[in-house]
Amino acid sequence: MRPSLPALACALAFVFGGGAAIGTAAAATSHTVVIDGVKYDPEALTIIRGDTVVWINKDPFPHTVTSKGAFDSHSIAAGKSWKYAAHETGEFAYTCTFHPNMKGTLTVNLSISRKDFFFRFTPPINSTGLLQMGQ
């Protein structure tokens, strides 16, 4: 089935248009930060509001993910994880209260850039190079 001309025009306008960001209507995504070797990996993570982050502790001892006034995992035992749903925007520096040299940053944006949108939502393309609509 071929896409309608208005649908194709909207898709092309989106791709080549002047808008810089997509609203928060995009589907939420889950991200992972691994705690291993007494460090957070990645140390810095940028997400959009509504996304979740799961910190997984692969060290043989407990850690925390603590951002004063924003969130606190309390003790995450070895081999366990903690999940945080980001509802507030901003940049949140966090540390492990047991190991203050461990530092990370979580940046929560209100919207997603057009570039990042395409990494999350790639529309199906048929063999003729056109978007597949209504399937």
N, C-alpha and C positions, 0 to 999 in steps of 0.2 A: 504494500500500500504506500503510495507516495504522500509526503507531507503536504498539507495545504499551504498555499502561498502565504496567508497571514501567519501561520505557525512558523514557517521558514523565515519570514521577515522578522518576527519577534526574536527568534534564536540568533539571527545575524545581528540584529540591533543590540542584543545583549552582549555578544562576543566583541563587536567592534564599537559599541556605544561609549559614551563618555562617563557613565556612572562608575564610581570608584569602589563601591562596596555593595554587598548583598545584605539585606536585613537579617534579623535573627530567626527568620522562618526556616532556615536550613535545619536539617535533621541533626540532632545531637550526636556527638562522636565520643568514643571512649579512648583515652590516651593512657600510656603506661610509663611510669618512671621506675626504674630498677634501682634498688639500694644494694650495692655490692662493693666490697673493698673500701668501706667507710666513705662512700660518695654516692650522690644521686646521679643517675644517668637517664636522660639528659639533665644537666644542671639547670638549664633554662628551657621553659616550655611556654608557648603561646597558644591559647585556645580561645574559643568563643563562649559567651555566656550560655549556660545550659549543657555544655560538655561535662564529662566526668573524667577524673584522673584517678588511676589506680597505682599506688605505690606498692611494690613487691619487695619484701626484705629477703635478699638472698644471702645476707651475712649470717654467721652462726650465733649472733647475739642481737638483742633488741635495739630498735631505733625509734625516733619520733619524726613526724613532719609537723612542725609548729611554726605558724605565722601569728605573732601576737595580735590579738584582736580580730583575727580573720578565721583561722581554723587551727585545730590541734588534734592530731591522730591519737595522742597518748601513746603508750608503748605498743609498738608493732613487733611481735615475737618473731624469732627466726623462722623463716619459711612461710610467714603469714603476709597478709596484705591489708591495705586500708583504702577505701574509696571515698572520693570527695566530689560532690556535684557543685559546680561553680555557678552561683546565682548572682554574685556581685562582680562588677567590672573593676579593673585596676591592676596594679602591679604589686604582687605579694612576695616579699622576701621571706624565706623560711629556713629553719635550721633543725638540727637534731639536738634536743635538749641534753641528751647523754654525750654527744660528741659535737661541741659547738663549732668545730672547724668544718663540719659538713654544712654546706650552704647551697640553696637553690632559689630559683625565682619562677613564679607562676604569673604569667600575664594573661588576664582575661579581658578580651575585647567584646564590645557590643555587637560587632558585625564581622563578617569575613571578607577578605579581599577577593576580587574576581579571580586572581591566580589560584588562591587556595580553594575557591569554590570548585574549580575544574578538577582539582586533585581529589575532592570528595565526591563530586557528582559528574561523572562522565556519561553523557547521553549515548545511547546506542546509535551507531553509524552503520548503514547498510553498505553493500558492495559498490554502490554508485557514489558513495561519499555523502549521502543525504541522511539527515536525522530520521530515525524510524519513529513515527508518531502513531499513537493510538493502538499500540500492540501490547 
